[in-house]
């Protein structure tokens, strides 16, 4: 099934799902692992609830975050999230980095981004273009 065919079945953003722009909401750091790059998301220990901001600001730096380590494919996808690339561009970048995954790229990228959104690591928003863009 082609990339567009798979996404037409989704109703999250109607026909414009490939135009969604993932925006990161948490900090991350990269480390070298086995000749590749591994991304570690830094989730604030306190993000929700009354007093979360106050509690978070009083933690020592070494305890302020929970580390979420991404595997190789997730690290590639995270590295493509710059707040400007839409979903279609992220998918093309993923396929360029992992050509052996081309058949599964659309599903892999979309499911991964949905999971990141569900956990509050990214937001998926419609691109806003001014009349002189594109």
DADALIN-V903470 format. One record per helix or strand. SS is the DSSP state (helix for helix, strand for strand). FROM is the first residue (numbers start at 0). LEN is the number of residues. If there is no record, write none. Layout:
BEGIN
SS|FROM|LEN + SS|FROM|LEN
END
This chain:
BEGIN
helix|2|6 + helix|13|6 + strand|19|5 + strand|26|7 + strand|35|9 + helix|51|6 + helix|60|3 + strand|64|5 + helix|71|9 + strand|85|1 + helix|86|11 + helix|98|20 + strand|121|5
END
